[in-house]
Amino acid sequence: MPLTGKQRRALRAKGHHLEPVVLVGQSGVTEGVLSALTQALNDHELIKVKINEGPETRHEAAERMAQGTGSELVQLLGRTALLFKKRKEDSEFDDL
């Protein structure tokens, strides 16, 4: 289910202080990157990803990461993407 504007705003506020946990290199969004993203989303639910120059634009890379992990793209600011995927159990974001 897509996020509402209020939910996106709340997630952006919570994600503001986060540091990027995954770095997308010059090879772009590979299977290795997607598996690292999946693991990070399972661990943290809300993560920042730094997108470096690669074969695809930052918008394409962000959309591919969101689709490949089944997460929501909350924000794309410059070369930093904020992704969210709520856990089924023990979620820190039960109010969303």
C-alpha positions as a printed NumPy array, in Angstrom:
array([[  0.   ,   0.   ,   0.   ],
       [  1.476,   3.393,  -0.963],
       [  2.406,   5.831,   1.767],
       [  0.306,   8.918,   2.405],
       [  1.779,  12.407,   2.519],
       [  1.658,  12.472,   6.322],
       [  3.426,   9.116,   6.546],
       [  6.143,  10.244,   4.121],
       [  6.649,  13.436,   6.133],
       [  6.978,  11.47 ,   9.387],
       [  9.448,   9.035,   7.811],
       [ 11.527,  11.873,   6.358],
       [ 11.731,  13.423,   9.83 ],
       [ 12.852,  10.123,  11.372],
       [ 15.32 ,   9.462,   8.564],
       [ 16.921,  12.904,   8.626],
       [ 19.615,  11.963,  11.147],
       [ 20.426,   8.569,   9.606],
       [ 23.709,   7.815,   7.867],
       [ 23.75 ,   5.846,   4.585],
       [ 24.069,   2.101,   5.288],
       [ 24.411,   0.92 ,   1.663],
       [ 26.499,   2.471,  -1.105],
       [ 25.615,   1.927,  -4.773],
       [ 28.867,   1.943,  -6.739],
       [ 29.748,   2.477, -10.371],
       [ 28.295,  -0.913, -11.36 ],
       [ 24.828,   0.347, -10.436],
       [ 22.102,  -1.657,  -8.716],
       [ 23.39 ,  -5.244,  -8.828],
       [ 22.086,  -8.415,  -7.199],
       [ 24.653,  -7.911,  -4.426],
       [ 23.348,  -4.416,  -3.745],
       [ 19.753,  -5.68 ,  -3.681],
       [ 20.623,  -8.437,  -1.191],
       [ 22.457,  -5.919,   1.029],
       [ 19.438,  -3.6  ,   0.83 ],
       [ 17.048,  -6.42 ,   1.721],
       [ 19.135,  -7.337,   4.765],
       [ 19.428,  -3.69 ,   5.872],
       [ 15.671,  -3.155,   5.479],
       [ 14.963,  -6.27 ,   7.546],
       [ 17.288,  -4.974,  10.253],
       [ 16.334,  -1.287,  10.297],
       [ 13.093,  -0.791,   8.286],
       [ 14.136,   2.775,   7.343],
       [ 17.502,   3.22 ,   5.602],
       [ 19.458,   5.767,   3.62 ],
       [ 21.297,   4.709,   0.474],
       [ 24.015,   6.711,  -1.261],
       [ 23.916,   6.447,  -5.07 ],
       [ 27.202,   7.139,  -6.885],
       [ 27.675,   7.679, -10.619],
       [ 26.768,   4.553, -12.504],
       [ 25.185,   3.193, -15.664],
       [ 21.711,   4.426, -14.641],
       [ 20.408,   7.778, -13.423],
       [ 19.756,   8.289,  -9.728],
       [ 15.999,   8.189, -10.338],
       [ 16.239,   4.875, -12.216],
       [ 18.521,   3.424,  -9.532],
       [ 16.199,   4.502,  -6.71 ],
       [ 13.128,   3.033,  -8.427],
       [ 14.974,  -0.203,  -9.181],
       [ 16.077,  -0.507,  -5.54 ],
       [ 12.52 ,   0.046,  -4.302],
       [ 11.044,  -2.47 ,  -6.746],
       [ 13.798,  -5.029,  -6.178],
       [ 13.328,  -5.009,  -2.407],
       [  9.566,  -4.455,  -2.254],
       [ 10.075,  -1.234,  -0.319],
       [  8.757,   2.31 ,  -0.628],
       [ 10.904,   5.157,  -1.907],
       [ 10.207,   7.829,   0.714],
       [ 12.551,  10.489,  -0.631],
       [ 15.264,  11.047,  -3.216],
       [ 17.334,  14.059,  -2.276],
       [ 20.37 ,  14.602,  -4.448],
       [ 22.184,  11.261,  -4.573],
       [ 20.679,   9.971,  -1.324],
       [ 17.585,   7.771,  -1.28 ],
       [ 15.458,   7.027,   1.768],
       [ 13.792,   3.594,   1.631],
       [ 11.186,   2.111,   3.977],
       [  9.842,  -1.406,   4.367],
       [  7.752,  -2.209,   7.425],
       [  8.416,  -5.54 ,   9.144],
       [  5.511,  -7.917,   9.718],
       [  6.506,  -8.401,  13.395],
       [  8.262,  -6.176,  15.944],
       [  7.982,  -3.058,  13.812],
       [  9.232,   0.224,  15.211],
       [  6.684,   1.956,  12.976],
       [  3.404,   0.438,  14.204],
       [  1.792,   3.888,  14.14 ],
       [  2.211,   4.084,  10.338]])
